[in-house]
Amino acid sequence: MPMVIDIAAAWDGLLQWRQEGSLPEHLSGPPMTAAAEQLLSLYRPLLEGPSRQAVAQMAQSLDGYIATAVGDSCFVTGEEDRTHLHRLRALCDAVVVGAGTAVTDDPRLTVRHVPGPSPARVVIDPHARVPPEAGVFTDGRAPTLWLVGPGNVPDTPTGVERIELPVDGNDGFEPARILDALADRGLGRVLVEGGGITVSRFITAGVLSRLYLTVAPLVIGSGRAGSTCRPARAFATHCDPPVRRFTLGQDTLFELDLGEDG
Ligand SMILES: NC(=O)c1ccc[n+]([C@@H]2O[C@H](COP(=O)([O-])OP(=O)(O)OC[C@H]3O[C@@H](n4cnc5c(N)ncnc54)[C@H](OP(=O)(O)O)[C@@H]3O)[C@@H](O)[C@H]2O)c1
């Protein structure tokens, strides 16, 4: 290991921490570059927290949109925030998206911007409307779990695990039930990646330990809203959460500590 820990060595150490469950010795000893210190500071709470916890991320404009009206979100925030997103994926066991994102973006949800393992991919799709040719169902790059409602569901794509969950009125699946189903399969640390409806349901349900919200210096004007969580629960509980700020290039990352274990 180098005498001064640089960002690459710090990231290796964080991956080792994720794997072994304790802070590697080389991260507590030698001096670090400023970038390595920021990296360690940003992800430390995630790794120090319980092995079962759910976090969420959103990248939004100054006026609160995560995508344009036609669903184009490539890219609201810059390169450094995308690297941050890939780091979050690499530190989690599972990454969750809603059907809207799976249909609009056809995302891969793998780790490509940094070294590290890709998480299991989870698609919340109560009406089974994500097409069978979607990349997460066909590319074989990481395991995929497909969460569907009870009823007339088409064939499960080969290699995909289908999990049928009960629907709770208009709110769909209870987020806590989703996290239980994932924990039962050894997927304890969960990143809820988007979109806005999906993240908002997890915030409203009060099951997130933290929210990573990156704001880009950009006005979109109209489009897909980021947070649409219900005031009664979300603001009564989280009106003034502890927050940390990080600079990611032109963007500002707010890390809100919501204080819940998944
Ligand atoms: N900037 C970012 O950080 C970011 C990240 C990801 C995605 N995006 C963008 O966000 C847009 C899509 O976001 P969105 O808010 O429209 O949709 P979304 O959150 O991706 O998907 C919402 C849909 O997922 C299903 N769903 C989510 N949670 C559920 C639950 N608890 N129970 C049952 N069903 C649940 C429902 O499907 P049904 O409608 O079938 O009931 C719901 O309408 C895309 O344009 C994408 O590009 C942006």
The ligand as an SDF file (V2000), in Angstrom:
LIG
                    3D

 48 52  0  0  0  0  0  0  0  0999 V2000
  -32.3980   11.2620  -12.0730 N   0  0  0  0  0  0  0  0  0  0  0  0
  -32.4840   10.1260  -11.3990 C   0  0  0  0  0  0  0  0  0  0  0  0
  -31.9100    9.9630  -10.3040 O   0  0  0  0  0  0  0  0  0  0  0  0
  -33.3010    9.0140  -11.9550 C   0  0  0  0  0  0  0  0  0  0  0  0
  -33.1340    7.7060  -11.4640 C   0  0  0  0  0  0  0  0  0  0  0  0
  -33.9120    6.6960  -11.9880 C   0  0  0  0  0  0  0  0  0  0  0  0
  -34.8510    6.9960  -12.9670 C   0  0  0  0  0  0  0  0  0  0  0  0
  -34.9760    8.2620  -13.4290 N   0  0  0  0  0  0  0  0  0  0  0  0
  -36.0090    8.6250  -14.4040 C   0  0  0  0  0  0  0  0  0  0  0  0
  -37.2380    8.5040  -13.7280 O   0  0  0  0  0  0  0  0  0  0  0  0
  -38.2610    8.2790  -14.7030 C   0  0  0  0  0  0  0  0  0  0  0  0
  -39.1790    7.2010  -14.1760 C   0  0  0  0  0  0  0  0  0  0  0  0
  -39.5840    7.5450  -12.8650 O   0  0  0  0  0  0  0  0  0  0  0  0
  -41.0830    7.4470  -12.4090 P   0  0  0  0  0  0  0  0  0  0  0  0
  -41.1810    8.1200  -11.0960 O   0  0  0  0  0  0  0  0  0  0  0  0
  -41.9740    7.9150  -13.5230 O   0  0  0  0  0  0  0  0  0  0  0  0
  -41.3030    5.8710  -12.3020 O   0  0  0  0  0  0  0  0  0  0  0  0
  -40.5540    4.7350  -11.4510 P   0  0  0  0  0  0  0  0  0  0  0  0
  -40.4060    5.1580  -10.0470 O   0  0  0  0  0  0  0  0  0  0  0  0
  -39.3450    4.2830  -12.1740 O   0  0  0  0  0  0  0  0  0  0  0  0
  -41.6090    3.5500  -11.5680 O   0  0  0  0  0  0  0  0  0  0  0  0
  -42.8620    3.7110  -10.9410 C   0  0  0  0  0  0  0  0  0  0  0  0
  -43.6710    2.4640  -11.1040 C   0  0  0  0  0  0  0  0  0  0  0  0
  -43.0090    1.3430  -10.5020 O   0  0  0  0  0  0  0  0  0  0  0  0
  -43.9620    0.5390   -9.8270 C   0  0  0  0  0  0  0  0  0  0  0  0
  -43.7450    0.6820   -8.3740 N   0  0  0  0  0  0  0  0  0  0  0  0
  -42.8180    1.4240   -7.7220 C   0  0  0  0  0  0  0  0  0  0  0  0
  -42.9090    1.2400   -6.3850 N   0  0  0  0  0  0  0  0  0  0  0  0
  -43.9060    0.3600   -6.1990 C   0  0  0  0  0  0  0  0  0  0  0  0
  -44.4810   -0.2470   -5.0470 C   0  0  0  0  0  0  0  0  0  0  0  0
  -44.0580    0.0230   -3.8030 N   0  0  0  0  0  0  0  0  0  0  0  0
  -45.5040   -1.1150   -5.2290 N   0  0  0  0  0  0  0  0  0  0  0  0
  -45.9550   -1.3990   -6.4740 C   0  0  0  0  0  0  0  0  0  0  0  0
  -45.4610   -0.8570   -7.5860 N   0  0  0  0  0  0  0  0  0  0  0  0
  -44.4450    0.0120   -7.4520 C   0  0  0  0  0  0  0  0  0  0  0  0
  -45.3290    1.0860  -10.2340 C   0  0  0  0  0  0  0  0  0  0  0  0
  -45.6260    0.4320  -11.4610 O   0  0  0  0  0  0  0  0  0  0  0  0
  -47.0850    0.4990  -12.1550 P   0  0  0  0  0  0  0  0  0  0  0  0
  -47.1420    1.8670  -12.7890 O   0  0  0  0  0  0  0  0  0  0  0  0
  -47.0810   -0.5980  -13.1530 O   0  0  0  0  0  0  0  0  0  0  0  0
  -48.0930    0.3390  -11.0660 O   0  0  0  0  0  0  0  0  0  0  0  0
  -45.0020    2.5620  -10.4030 C   0  0  0  0  0  0  0  0  0  0  0  0
  -45.9360    3.3170  -11.1370 O   0  0  0  0  0  0  0  0  0  0  0  0
  -37.5700    7.8990  -15.9780 C   0  0  0  0  0  0  0  0  0  0  0  0
  -37.6980    8.9730  -16.8670 O   0  0  0  0  0  0  0  0  0  0  0  0
  -36.1210    7.7140  -15.5940 C   0  0  0  0  0  0  0  0  0  0  0  0
  -35.2710    8.1170  -16.6230 O   0  0  0  0  0  0  0  0  0  0  0  0
  -34.2280    9.2810  -12.9450 C   0  0  0  0  0  0  0  0  0  0  0  0
  1  2  1  0
  2  3  2  0
  2  4  1  0
  4  5  1  0
  4 48  2  0
  5  6  2  0
  6  7  1  0
  7  8  2  0
  8  9  1  0
  8 48  1  0
  9 10  1  0
  9 46  1  0
 10 11  1  0
 11 12  1  0
 11 44  1  0
 12 13  1  0
 13 14  1  0
 14 15  2  0
 14 16  1  0
 14 17  1  0
 17 18  1  0
 18 19  2  0
 18 20  1  0
 18 21  1  0
 21 22  1  0
 22 23  1  0
 23 24  1  0
 23 42  1  0
 24 25  1  0
 25 26  1  0
 25 36  1  0
 26 27  1  0
 26 35  1  0
 27 28  2  0
 28 29  1  0
 29 30  1  0
 29 35  2  0
 30 31  1  0
 30 32  2  0
 32 33  1  0
 33 34  2  0
 34 35  1  0
 36 37  1  0
 36 42  1  0
 37 38  1  0
 38 39  2  0
 38 40  1  0
 38 41  1  0
 42 43  1  0
 44 45  1  0
 44 46  1  0
 46 47  1  0
M  CHG  2   8   1  16  -1
M  END
$$$$
